[in-house]
Amino acid sequence: MKKRRKLSFEDLVLENKNELLKDMKALERIESKLEKRHLEKAE
């Protein structure tokens, strides 16, 4: 088994971001949640 190098927090965030950008359904869910929050705050 290959020993994984420790990833810094920034590396993990970048990796996550890249995976999310490939996943359109996840992006749409996040977008709708953000829009909902903005609308709630505006009221």
Buried (B, 14 or more C-beta within 10 A) or exposed (E): EEEEEEEEEEEEEEEEEEEEEEEEEEEEEEEEEEEEEEEEEEE
